[in-house]
Amino acid sequence: MKFSKLIFLLLILLFCISACSPQGSIHQLSNANNKSVTDKKVVNQEMKDHQPSIPLSFETVLVGKNPTSNFLIDAEHNYFQLKIINKSKVLITFNLVNNENGKEVFTDQVKPNKVFTWNINTAYLKGLDSGKYTIQYRSNGSNMNGIAYGQLSSTPEGLH
């Protein structure tokens, strides 16, 4: 009886150790089909080289056909910068939408194997309205491969 309790305690301990191991944080992302996609922090050195130095509001691994990024802009941090790294052989089209009023902020594309950067202060001198936003990525029905980063700042200069 004591031996089975000891094994049971060891199994619980092993489970706790594996669950708490530092393998990077995990975020849940939703795609257009309402399925959950697990996004682990990037460990690929090439991707690390493109990671920005200021804090991120989101980081989305672009896999499949229609991934999305959802994020919140508050009144104090309404300047936004977007960086998309397209590692696939397909064109990625994306659009940024304000969920509060349904208005599309902008639509653009990232060519295959290219990096796209968009800084809000080039188009919106006072920043974006606070609220919930979504970026939807599309690849004309093909599977895409890449990563998208969103950054927020209280000033336009904070995004450089």
Contacts in CASP RR format, 6 or more apart in sequence:
PFRMAT RR
TARGET T0000
AUTHOR 0000-0000-0000
METHOD contacts of the structure
MODEL  1
MKFSKLIFLLLILLFCISACSPQGSIHQLSNANNKSVTDKKVVNQEMKDH
QPSIPLSFETVLVGKNPTSNFLIDAEHNYFQLKIINKSKVLITFNLVNNE
NGKEVFTDQVKPNKVFTWNINTAYLKGLDSGKYTIQYRSNGSNMNGIAYG
QLSSTPEGLH
23 40 0 8 1.000
24 40 0 8 1.000
24 41 0 8 1.000
25 40 0 8 1.000
25 41 0 8 1.000
26 38 0 8 1.000
26 39 0 8 1.000
26 40 0 8 1.000
27 38 0 8 1.000
27 39 0 8 1.000
27 58 0 8 1.000
27 59 0 8 1.000
28 36 0 8 1.000
28 37 0 8 1.000
28 38 0 8 1.000
28 39 0 8 1.000
29 36 0 8 1.000
29 37 0 8 1.000
29 38 0 8 1.000
29 39 0 8 1.000
29 60 0 8 1.000
29 61 0 8 1.000
29 67 0 8 1.000
29 68 0 8 1.000
29 69 0 8 1.000
29 70 0 8 1.000
30 36 0 8 1.000
30 37 0 8 1.000
30 68 0 8 1.000
30 70 0 8 1.000
31 37 0 8 1.000
31 64 0 8 1.000
31 65 0 8 1.000
31 66 0 8 1.000
31 67 0 8 1.000
31 68 0 8 1.000
32 65 0 8 1.000
32 66 0 8 1.000
32 67 0 8 1.000
32 68 0 8 1.000
32 136 0 8 1.000
33 66 0 8 1.000
37 61 0 8 1.000
37 63 0 8 1.000
37 67 0 8 1.000
39 59 0 8 1.000
39 60 0 8 1.000
39 61 0 8 1.000
40 61 0 8 1.000
41 59 0 8 1.000
42 48 0 8 1.000
42 51 0 8 1.000
42 59 0 8 1.000
42 61 0 8 1.000
42 147 0 8 1.000
47 85 0 8 1.000
47 147 0 8 1.000
50 83 0 8 1.000
50 85 0 8 1.000
50 115 0 8 1.000
50 147 0 8 1.000
51 149 0 8 1.000
52 81 0 8 1.000
52 83 0 8 1.000
52 149 0 8 1.000
52 151 0 8 1.000
54 151 0 8 1.000
54 153 0 8 1.000
54 158 0 8 1.000
54 159 0 8 1.000
55 151 0 8 1.000
55 152 0 8 1.000
56 149 0 8 1.000
56 150 0 8 1.000
56 151 0 8 1.000
57 71 0 8 1.000
57 72 0 8 1.000
57 73 0 8 1.000
57 77 0 8 1.000
57 80 0 8 1.000
57 150 0 8 1.000
57 151 0 8 1.000
57 152 0 8 1.000
58 69 0 8 1.000
58 70 0 8 1.000
58 71 0 8 1.000
58 148 0 8 1.000
58 149 0 8 1.000
58 150 0 8 1.000
59 147 0 8 1.000
59 148 0 8 1.000
59 149 0 8 1.000
59 150 0 8 1.000
60 67 0 8 1.000
60 68 0 8 1.000
60 69 0 8 1.000
60 135 0 8 1.000
60 147 0 8 1.000
60 148 0 8 1.000
61 67 0 8 1.000
61 146 0 8 1.000
61 147 0 8 1.000
62 84 0 8 1.000
62 86 0 8 1.000
62 92 0 8 1.000
62 137 0 8 1.000
62 144 0 8 1.000
62 145 0 8 1.000
62 146 0 8 1.000
62 147 0 8 1.000
62 148 0 8 1.000
63 143 0 8 1.000
63 144 0 8 1.000
63 145 0 8 1.000
63 146 0 8 1.000
64 139 0 8 1.000
64 143 0 8 1.000
64 144 0 8 1.000
65 138 0 8 1.000
65 139 0 8 1.000
65 141 0 8 1.000
65 142 0 8 1.000
65 143 0 8 1.000
65 144 0 8 1.000
66 136 0 8 1.000
66 137 0 8 1.000
66 138 0 8 1.000
67 137 0 8 1.000
67 144 0 8 1.000
68 134 0 8 1.000
68 135 0 8 1.000
68 136 0 8 1.000
68 137 0 8 1.000
69 134 0 8 1.000
69 135 0 8 1.000
69 137 0 8 1.000
69 148 0 8 1.000
69 150 0 8 1.000
70 132 0 8 1.000
70 133 0 8 1.000
70 134 0 8 1.000
71 132 0 8 1.000
71 133 0 8 1.000
71 150 0 8 1.000
71 152 0 8 1.000
72 131 0 8 1.000
72 132 0 8 1.000
72 133 0 8 1.000
73 80 0 8 1.000
73 128 0 8 1.000
73 129 0 8 1.000
73 130 0 8 1.000
73 131 0 8 1.000
73 133 0 8 1.000
73 152 0 8 1.000
74 130 0 8 1.000
74 131 0 8 1.000
74 152 0 8 1.000
75 130 0 8 1.000
76 154 0 8 1.000
77 152 0 8 1.000
77 153 0 8 1.000
77 154 0 8 1.000
78 126 0 8 1.000
78 127 0 8 1.000
78 128 0 8 1.000
78 129 0 8 1.000
78 130 0 8 1.000
78 152 0 8 1.000
78 154 0 8 1.000
79 120 0 8 1.000
79 121 0 8 1.000
79 127 0 8 1.000
79 128 0 8 1.000
79 152 0 8 1.000
79 153 0 8 1.000
79 154 0 8 1.000
79 155 0 8 1.000
79 156 0 8 1.000
79 158 0 8 1.000
79 159 0 8 1.000
80 120 0 8 1.000
80 127 0 8 1.000
80 128 0 8 1.000
80 150 0 8 1.000
80 151 0 8 1.000
80 152 0 8 1.000
80 153 0 8 1.000
80 159 0 8 1.000
81 117 0 8 1.000
81 118 0 8 1.000
81 119 0 8 1.000
81 120 0 8 1.000
81 150 0 8 1.000
81 151 0 8 1.000
81 153 0 8 1.000
81 159 0 8 1.000
82 96 0 8 1.000
82 116 0 8 1.000
82 117 0 8 1.000
82 118 0 8 1.000
82 135 0 8 1.000
82 148 0 8 1.000
82 149 0 8 1.000
82 150 0 8 1.000
82 151 0 8 1.000
83 115 0 8 1.000
83 116 0 8 1.000
83 117 0 8 1.000
83 118 0 8 1.000
83 148 0 8 1.000
83 149 0 8 1.000
83 150 0 8 1.000
83 151 0 8 1.000
84 92 0 8 1.000
84 94 0 8 1.000
84 110 0 8 1.000
84 115 0 8 1.000
84 116 0 8 1.000
84 117 0 8 1.000
84 137 0 8 1.000
84 146 0 8 1.000
84 147 0 8 1.000
84 148 0 8 1.000
84 149 0 8 1.000
85 115 0 8 1.000
85 146 0 8 1.000
85 147 0 8 1.000
85 148 0 8 1.000
86 92 0 8 1.000
86 110 0 8 1.000
86 111 0 8 1.000
86 112 0 8 1.000
86 113 0 8 1.000
86 114 0 8 1.000
86 115 0 8 1.000
86 116 0 8 1.000
86 144 0 8 1.000
86 145 0 8 1.000
86 146 0 8 1.000
87 113 0 8 1.000
87 145 0 8 1.000
87 146 0 8 1.000
87 147 0 8 1.000
88 112 0 8 1.000
88 113 0 8 1.000
88 139 0 8 1.000
88 142 0 8 1.000
88 143 0 8 1.000
88 144 0 8 1.000
88 145 0 8 1.000
88 146 0 8 1.000
89 112 0 8 1.000
89 113 0 8 1.000
90 112 0 8 1.000
90 139 0 8 1.000
90 140 0 8 1.000
90 142 0 8 1.000
90 143 0 8 1.000
90 144 0 8 1.000
91 109 0 8 1.000
91 110 0 8 1.000
91 111 0 8 1.000
91 112 0 8 1.000
91 139 0 8 1.000
91 140 0 8 1.000
92 109 0 8 1.000
92 110 0 8 1.000
92 137 0 8 1.000
92 138 0 8 1.000
92 139 0 8 1.000
92 144 0 8 1.000
92 146 0 8 1.000
93 107 0 8 1.000
93 108 0 8 1.000
93 109 0 8 1.000
93 137 0 8 1.000
93 138 0 8 1.000
93 139 0 8 1.000
93 140 0 8 1.000
94 107 0 8 1.000
94 108 0 8 1.000
94 109 0 8 1.000
94 110 0 8 1.000
94 135 0 8 1.000
94 136 0 8 1.000
94 137 0 8 1.000
94 138 0 8 1.000
94 148 0 8 1.000
95 104 0 8 1.000
95 105 0 8 1.000
95 106 0 8 1.000
95 107 0 8 1.000
95 108 0 8 1.000
95 135 0 8 1.000
95 136 0 8 1.000
96 104 0 8 1.000
96 105 0 8 1.000
96 106 0 8 1.000
96 107 0 8 1.000
96 133 0 8 1.000
96 134 0 8 1.000
96 135 0 8 1.000
97 103 0 8 1.000
97 104 0 8 1.000
97 105 0 8 1.000
97 133 0 8 1.000
97 134 0 8 1.000
97 135 0 8 1.000
97 136 0 8 1.000
98 104 0 8 1.000
98 105 0 8 1.000
98 128 0 8 1.000
98 129 0 8 1.000
98 131 0 8 1.000
98 132 0 8 1.000
98 133 0 8 1.000
99 131 0 8 1.000
99 132 0 8 1.000
99 133 0 8 1.000
99 134 0 8 1.000
100 129 0 8 1.000
100 131 0 8 1.000
100 132 0 8 1.000
101 129 0 8 1.000
105 128 0 8 1.000
105 133 0 8 1.000
106 118 0 8 1.000
106 123 0 8 1.000
108 116 0 8 1.000
108 118 0 8 1.000
109 116 0 8 1.000
110 116 0 8 1.000
119 156 0 8 1.000
119 159 0 8 1.000
120 127 0 8 1.000
120 128 0 8 1.000
120 156 0 8 1.000
120 159 0 8 1.000
121 127 0 8 1.000
121 156 0 8 1.000
121 159 0 8 1.000
127 156 0 8 1.000
135 148 0 8 1.000
137 144 0 8 1.000
137 148 0 8 1.000
151 159 0 8 1.000
153 159 0 8 1.000
END
